[in-house]
Amino acid sequence: MLAVPARSDLRRAPLVTPRLQLAALEPSDAHELWVSVESCRLYLEPWLPWVPGITSSSAAHRYIESSVEDWDVSRALRFGVRERQRRKLVGVVSLESLSHQNLAADLGYWLRSDVGGAGLMTEAAGAVVLWAFRQLQANRLRVAASTENHRSLGVIRRLGFHFEGLARQAEYVNGRWLDHAVFSRLRGD
């Protein structure tokens, strides 16, 4: 079984990197999450199918409520990513589709466009990857990104994931089918 901690544990003792702090999403994050999505909607929509559903602060609140439930039943773990200096919510890193029998999860992430290009997502996702192997006791992490999303593919390469193959028309997003490059990383890598 994966060793999933209580959300409150990650609120009291968040993951900390040189520039960021990561903690479980909570209902109090809803308005700021909506503002973050709204501020870079055109940047996120080509890659993420859930973006059109975040149309208001109340929609963001419903998303976070489902995130809280997912964490509490050990289905998915979603971390709000905040800049340490300004405490501003700049994105989310998640471990989705937790497989307790196989000690595995899928990595997901997004970052506000106004802070992109500075290595923040590599820093945030790298912290969650290490945490997943050390604290969660995961053996395998999988990540997939559109073959056209070069920024996301760069993060995956920098995190040391290994290419496994191509999933053709893996996701329908924003009126088009996206092919996904699929990668994995094992605890022993």
C-alpha positions in Angstrom: 0.0 0.0 0.0 1.1 3.5 -0.7 1.7 5.5 2.5 -0.7 8.4 2.0 -0.5 11.0 4.8 -3.4 13.1 6.0 -3.9 16.4 4.1 -3.4 18.2 7.4 0.1 16.8 7.7 1.1 18.5 4.4 -0.5 21.7 5.5 1.4 21.7 8.8 4.7 20.6 7.2 4.5 21.4 3.4 7.1 20.3 0.9 9.7 23.1 0.7 12.2 23.9 -2.1 14.5 26.8 -2.4 11.8 29.0 -4.1 8.5 27.1 -3.5 6.2 25.6 -0.9 3.8 22.8 -1.8 0.8 21.7 0.3 -2.4 19.9 -0.2 -5.1 22.0 -1.9 -7.7 23.2 0.5 -11.1 25.0 0.0 -9.5 28.2 1.1 -7.4 28.1 -2.0 -10.4 28.2 -4.4 -10.6 31.9 -5.2 -6.8 32.1 -5.8 -6.9 28.9 -7.9 -9.7 30.4 -10.1 -7.7 33.7 -10.5 -4.6 31.7 -11.5 -6.5 29.7 -14.1 -8.3 32.7 -15.4 -5.1 34.7 -15.7 -3.6 32.2 -18.1 -6.7 30.4 -19.6 -5.5 30.7 -23.2 -2.1 29.3 -22.3 -3.6 26.3 -20.4 -6.6 25.4 -22.6 -4.7 23.8 -25.5 -3.3 21.1 -23.1 -5.7 20.6 -20.2 -9.3 19.3 -20.6 -10.5 20.5 -17.3 -9.7 24.2 -17.8 -13.0 25.1 -19.6 -14.8 23.9 -16.4 -13.1 26.4 -14.1 -15.3 29.3 -15.0 -15.8 30.9 -11.6 -14.5 30.9 -8.0 -17.4 28.5 -7.1 -16.3 26.1 -9.9 -12.8 26.2 -8.5 -14.2 25.5 -5.1 -16.0 22.4 -6.4 -12.8 21.2 -8.1 -10.9 21.6 -4.7 -13.7 19.8 -2.9 -13.3 16.9 -5.2 -9.5 17.1 -4.7 -10.0 17.0 -0.9 -12.2 13.9 -1.3 -9.7 12.3 -3.7 -6.9 12.8 -1.1 -9.0 11.6 1.8 -9.8 8.3 0.0 -6.3 7.9 -1.4 -7.3 8.2 -5.0 -5.3 11.3 -6.0 -3.0 13.9 -4.3 -3.0 17.5 -5.5 -0.5 20.0 -4.2 -0.9 23.8 -4.5 2.4 25.3 -5.6 3.2 28.6 -4.0 6.1 31.0 -4.3 7.8 31.1 -0.9 8.6 34.8 -1.1 5.2 36.2 -2.2 3.0 33.2 -1.1 1.3 33.4 -4.5 -0.4 30.3 -5.9 1.4 29.6 -9.2 0.3 26.1 -10.1 -0.5 22.6 -9.1 1.4 19.3 -9.1 -0.6 16.1 -8.6 -0.2 12.4 -8.2 -3.3 10.9 -10.0 -4.7 7.4 -10.3 -3.0 6.1 -7.3 -2.5 2.3 -7.6 -2.0 0.9 -4.1 -1.5 -2.7 -5.3 1.2 -1.6 -7.8 2.7 1.2 -5.7 2.3 3.5 -8.7 0.8 6.9 -9.7 0.5 9.3 -12.6 2.3 12.7 -12.3 0.4 15.8 -13.5 1.2 19.5 -13.3 0.5 23.0 -14.6 2.0 26.4 -14.0 0.9 30.0 -14.5 2.2 31.4 -17.8 3.6 34.5 -16.1 6.1 32.5 -14.1 7.1 30.0 -16.8 10.6 29.6 -18.1 12.3 30.0 -14.7 12.5 26.3 -13.8 9.8 26.5 -11.2 7.8 23.5 -12.5 10.9 21.4 -12.7 11.6 22.3 -9.0 8.0 21.7 -7.9 7.5 18.5 -9.8 10.9 17.2 -8.8 10.0 17.7 -5.1 6.8 15.7 -5.5 8.6 13.0 -7.4 11.2 12.6 -4.6 8.5 12.7 -2.0 6.5 10.1 -3.9 9.4 7.7 -3.8 10.6 8.4 -0.3 7.4 9.2 1.7 4.6 7.6 -0.3 6.8 4.5 -1.0 5.8 4.5 -4.7 7.8 2.3 -7.0 6.7 3.7 -10.4 5.6 7.1 -11.6 4.2 7.6 -15.1 3.7 10.9 -16.9 2.3 11.8 -20.3 2.3 15.0 -22.3 1.1 16.0 -25.7 3.8 15.6 -28.3 3.2 19.2 -29.2 3.7 20.6 -25.6 7.4 21.2 -25.7 7.6 23.0 -22.4 6.0 20.0 -20.5 8.2 17.5 -22.4 11.2 19.6 -21.2 10.1 19.3 -17.6 9.8 15.5 -18.0 13.3 15.2 -19.5 14.8 17.3 -16.8 13.1 15.1 -14.1 14.9 12.0 -15.5 11.8 10.1 -16.8 12.3 7.4 -19.5 10.4 7.4 -22.7 8.1 4.4 -23.0 6.1 5.1 -26.2 3.5 7.1 -28.0 -0.2 6.9 -27.2 -2.0 8.0 -30.3 -5.1 10.3 -29.9 -4.9 9.8 -26.1 -6.9 12.8 -25.2 -9.5 15.1 -26.7 -8.7 18.7 -25.6 -10.1 21.9 -26.9 -11.7 20.4 -30.0 -8.7 18.3 -31.1 -7.1 14.9 -30.5 -3.7 15.0 -28.8 -1.1 12.3 -29.1 0.8 11.7 -25.9 4.4 10.8 -25.3 4.4 8.5 -22.3 7.3 8.3 -19.8 8.0 6.5 -16.5 10.5 6.7 -13.6 11.1 3.9 -11.1 12.3 4.3 -7.5 15.6 2.6 -8.5 16.3 4.9 -11.5 
